[in-house]
Amino acid sequence: MNNQTKEIMTILQEEAAEVIVEISKCLRFGISEDNLNRLNKELGDLQLMIDLLVDEEIGVTHGKIFNAKIQKIEKLMVYSNIDLSV
């Protein structure tokens, strides 16, 4: 793994943790405009780092991510009560 890939993965990990923090705040304190703004910012930061990791061409691809999303949808249809018709 080269230094750039390692740095992208490190920042990606940090951004994932920051998303967790903002979700926790929404759950604890409610979905206020401020909490949603912070959550959206962190989700954007996370998405950027995912895109940068894809650009590294180490085997993480948009196609593989999309396929994983389809598999997750199928699991949610069986094991959750989430309305996926949206």
C-alpha positions in Angstrom: 0.0 0.0 0.0 1.4 3.4 -0.9 1.5 6.4 1.3 -1.4 8.1 -0.5 -3.7 5.1 -0.2 -2.8 4.8 3.5 -3.6 8.4 4.1 -6.9 8.2 2.3 -7.9 5.1 4.3 -6.9 6.8 7.6 -9.0 9.9 6.8 -11.9 7.6 5.6 -11.8 5.8 8.9 -11.8 9.1 10.8 -14.8 10.4 8.7 -16.7 7.2 9.3 -16.2 7.8 13.1 -17.4 11.4 12.7 -20.6 10.2 10.9 -21.2 7.9 13.9 -20.9 10.8 16.3 -23.4 12.9 14.4 -25.9 10.1 14.1 -25.6 9.6 17.9 -26.3 13.3 18.4 -29.4 13.0 16.2 -30.6 10.0 18.2 -29.9 11.7 21.6 -31.0 15.2 20.9 -33.3 15.0 17.9 -33.2 15.7 14.3 -32.8 19.5 14.5 -31.6 21.6 11.6 -28.2 22.0 13.2 -27.8 18.3 13.8 -28.9 17.5 10.2 -26.4 20.1 8.8 -23.6 18.5 10.7 -24.7 15.0 9.6 -24.9 16.1 6.0 -21.4 17.6 6.2 -19.9 14.5 7.7 -21.7 12.3 5.1 -20.3 14.4 2.3 -16.8 14.2 3.8 -17.2 10.4 4.0 -18.5 10.1 0.4 -15.5 12.1 -0.8 -13.1 9.8 0.9 -14.9 6.8 -0.6 -14.6 8.3 -4.0 -10.9 9.1 -3.5 -10.3 5.5 -2.4 -12.0 4.3 -5.6 -9.7 6.6 -7.6 -6.7 4.8 -6.1 -7.6 1.7 -8.2 -6.7 -0.8 -5.5 -9.8 -3.0 -6.1 -12.4 -0.8 -4.4 -14.8 0.1 -7.3 -18.1 1.9 -7.7 -19.4 -1.3 -9.3 -18.4 -3.4 -6.3 -19.9 -0.8 -4.0 -23.1 -0.8 -6.0 -23.3 -4.6 -5.9 -22.8 -4.5 -2.1 -25.7 -2.0 -1.9 -28.0 -4.3 -3.8 -27.1 -7.2 -1.5 -27.8 -5.0 1.6 -31.2 -4.0 0.1 -32.0 -7.6 -0.2 -31.1 -8.3 3.4 -33.0 -5.3 4.6 -36.1 -6.5 2.8 -35.9 -9.8 4.8 -34.6 -8.6 8.1 -35.8 -5.1 8.7 -39.0 -3.0 8.7 -37.5 -0.2 6.6 -39.8 0.9 3.8 -37.5 0.5 0.7 -40.2 1.5 -1.8 -39.0 5.1 -1.7 
